[in-house]
Each structure stands twice: as structure tokens, then as C-alpha cells.
Amino acid sequence: MLRVEGLSIETGGYGLVHDVSFTVDSGERVGLIGESGSGKSLTASAVLGLLPYGVTATGTVELEGRDLLGASERELSGLRGREMAMVFQEPMTALNPSMRIGNQVAEVMRVHRTRPDRRSAKRAALDLLDQVRLPDPERIARAYPHQLSGGQRQRVVLAIALANNPGLLICDEPTTALDVTVQAQILDLIRAGVEGKALLFITHDLAVVAQVCQRVLVMLDGRIVEEGPVREVFLTPRHEYTKKLLAASDLEARR
Ligand SMILES: Nc1ncnc2c1ncn2[C@@H]1O[C@H](COP(=O)(O)OP(=O)(O)OP(=O)(O)O)[C@@H](O)[C@H]1O
């Protein structure tokens, strides 16, 4: 499904990510962990074709065999929101503050023409709001983003991400801004929502990886230094850095 091979990212001749390779198959949930600045978000941005201005990527990124690094912006925007979708930390930046929630969810289906008409897109939007367990979807659909809580807004973002049934979902710290009980609910929804799809889940929280992912990649200074099944890596880490990460987390205490 997603294949990243020899991905390097640089800016002004300065390397930020070095020769990163990994795959995420359909039905697989893969975590990407590592300290702040290790290159996790840039790696995800390269996959999505959303690298910041002046930052460039080389290597191979393929989604269902389709080359993404060489794709035009037009091709990429046809894929984003349809074949691959993303959920970032701050839901407010993903939502349009002046558009009603229902219209925003319907919009992503209209843009990609995945529903035959406006009415069916609106109906599908209500179903999606219900699917992410928002109470009273009709009322939420009429609301504006600022009228919802942070957790409710992230549910809306997830509904938008899942609207077109994408094969790949990329989450970058989706629950970091939420309190723990809401965090657990959103993680459950993500797990349920990605069934049969590929998930790349970026976080610095090892407990979240243990809860959501089957496989984990550990990144340090722009390189993947260790990878494997979550259980294996967390129980018997091989790289010194992974050992340090585990020692610093509260996972140890839960074993
Ligand atoms: N637009 C940019 N221009 C130059 N350097 C950048 C740019 N964006 C990120 N970097 C640098 O690239 C490195 C990797 O950043 P990245 O955001 O991928 O880290 P991260 O692992 O996602 O960290 P965090 O967990 O804090 O989000 C960092 O050293 C960062 O300073």
C-alpha cells in the first residue's frame, strides 16, 4: 500500500531525514516514534506532498504503486482527502472557522465527487458524524467549529478524514492536545475507522503506540534506528536510544 524507500529530505543542502525506508500495508497500523525534531512530521509531510517551501525530498514514495514524490500538485490534491487522509494535532487548523460542520464534512465528498449529489453528501455527512459518536449529529452539523469542544472538533476532523474511505490514514499527534479520557475515545475511533486500511501514526507517546499500533518505527536524528512488532520492540529493545525512550516513558511501570 504505502512504500517509502531511501527517502531523504533536505533544505539548503542540509539533510534533515536520511535514507528512510518502510512500508505500511493495508490493514496495518504502524507507529512512528522519536523525540522532537527527529524528522517524523517531515516524513509524513513528504508522503502527503505537503513539505514546507524550500524543503525537498528524494527517494521513492509510492501509494498503491503510484509515485508520489514525482506527482504534480494537481495529482496530489486529487489523492489527498480521497486515497490518503490526515489528522493533525490541532483540529482548529484543519477546519474552516466560518463554515458549518455538516457542510465541511459534505464538502470533501463533493470535491472528490464520491457522492452523486449534494443531498447524498449531506446525508453521508450526518452518518459520518454519527460514526465518530458525536451526539445529536443534526445539531452538530449546523454548528460552527468554535461551538464545539476540542475533542468534538477532532472527531469532526476524523469524520472528514474517513469520508472518502481512504486507503491510507496518517495521524500526527492527533490526541496530544486532548485530555486523557477524550484521548482514549479518539484512539478507539481511529482504530475502528482504519480497519482494513493502512495507518501511519506519529506520536511521542509510547503508551499510545502500545494501544493503537502493531508495528513501530523508531526515529533518531532523521534515521530509522529500530523497527519491529510493538511488543517485541517495547519488551526487548535493541537500540540504546529505544531503551532510553522506554526508560523515560511510564510504560515500564505498566508491564
Ligand atoms: N520548514 C523547515 N525548514 C527547515 N528545517 C525544518 C523545517 N521543518 C522542519 N525542519 C527541521 O527538520 C527536523 C525534523 O523536523 P520534524 O518536524 O519532522 O520533527 P518531528 O520529529 O516531527 O518533531 P515534533 O515531534 O516536535 O513534531 C527538525 O530539526 C526541524 O527543525
The ligand as an SDF file (V2000), in Angstrom:
LIG
                    3D

 31 33  0  0  0  0  0  0  0  0999 V2000
   10.4790   24.2700    7.0810 N   0  0  0  0  0  0  0  0  0  0  0  0
   11.6130   23.8240    7.6000 C   0  0  0  0  0  0  0  0  0  0  0  0
   12.7900   24.3830    7.2700 N   0  0  0  0  0  0  0  0  0  0  0  0
   13.9450   23.9550    7.8080 C   0  0  0  0  0  0  0  0  0  0  0  0
   14.0240   22.9640    8.7180 N   0  0  0  0  0  0  0  0  0  0  0  0
   12.8880   22.3590    9.0850 C   0  0  0  0  0  0  0  0  0  0  0  0
   11.6350   22.7470    8.5500 C   0  0  0  0  0  0  0  0  0  0  0  0
   10.6780   21.9760    9.1240 N   0  0  0  0  0  0  0  0  0  0  0  0
   11.3300   21.1470    9.9790 C   0  0  0  0  0  0  0  0  0  0  0  0
   12.6570   21.3770    9.9650 N   0  0  0  0  0  0  0  0  0  0  0  0
   13.6920   20.6710   10.7690 C   0  0  0  0  0  0  0  0  0  0  0  0
   13.6650   19.2900   10.4390 O   0  0  0  0  0  0  0  0  0  0  0  0
   13.8710   18.4870   11.5840 C   0  0  0  0  0  0  0  0  0  0  0  0
   12.7560   17.4730   11.7120 C   0  0  0  0  0  0  0  0  0  0  0  0
   11.5240   18.1450   11.9770 O   0  0  0  0  0  0  0  0  0  0  0  0
   10.1530   17.3710   12.1990 P   0  0  0  0  0  0  0  0  0  0  0  0
    9.0950   18.4020   12.3420 O   0  0  0  0  0  0  0  0  0  0  0  0
    9.9700   16.3460   11.1550 O   0  0  0  0  0  0  0  0  0  0  0  0
   10.4260   16.6680   13.5930 O   0  0  0  0  0  0  0  0  0  0  0  0
    9.4200   15.7910   14.4700 P   0  0  0  0  0  0  0  0  0  0  0  0
   10.1370   14.5420   14.7680 O   0  0  0  0  0  0  0  0  0  0  0  0
    8.1000   15.6780   13.8070 O   0  0  0  0  0  0  0  0  0  0  0  0
    9.2950   16.6690   15.7720 O   0  0  0  0  0  0  0  0  0  0  0  0
    7.9870   17.0010   16.6680 P   0  0  0  0  0  0  0  0  0  0  0  0
    7.7450   15.7490   17.4570 O   0  0  0  0  0  0  0  0  0  0  0  0
    8.4580   18.1330   17.5060 O   0  0  0  0  0  0  0  0  0  0  0  0
    6.8900   17.3580   15.7380 O   0  0  0  0  0  0  0  0  0  0  0  0
   13.9890   19.4490   12.7630 C   0  0  0  0  0  0  0  0  0  0  0  0
   15.3450   19.6230   13.0490 O   0  0  0  0  0  0  0  0  0  0  0  0
   13.3740   20.7300   12.2490 C   0  0  0  0  0  0  0  0  0  0  0  0
   13.9930   21.8280   12.8570 O   0  0  0  0  0  0  0  0  0  0  0  0
  1  2  1  0
  2  3  1  0
  2  7  2  0
  3  4  2  0
  4  5  1  0
  5  6  2  0
  6  7  1  0
  6 10  1  0
  7  8  1  0
  8  9  2  0
  9 10  1  0
 10 11  1  0
 11 12  1  0
 11 30  1  0
 12 13  1  0
 13 14  1  0
 13 28  1  0
 14 15  1  0
 15 16  1  0
 16 17  2  0
 16 18  1  0
 16 19  1  0
 19 20  1  0
 20 21  2  0
 20 22  1  0
 20 23  1  0
 23 24  1  0
 24 25  2  0
 24 26  1  0
 24 27  1  0
 28 29  1  0
 28 30  1  0
 30 31  1  0
M  END
$$$$
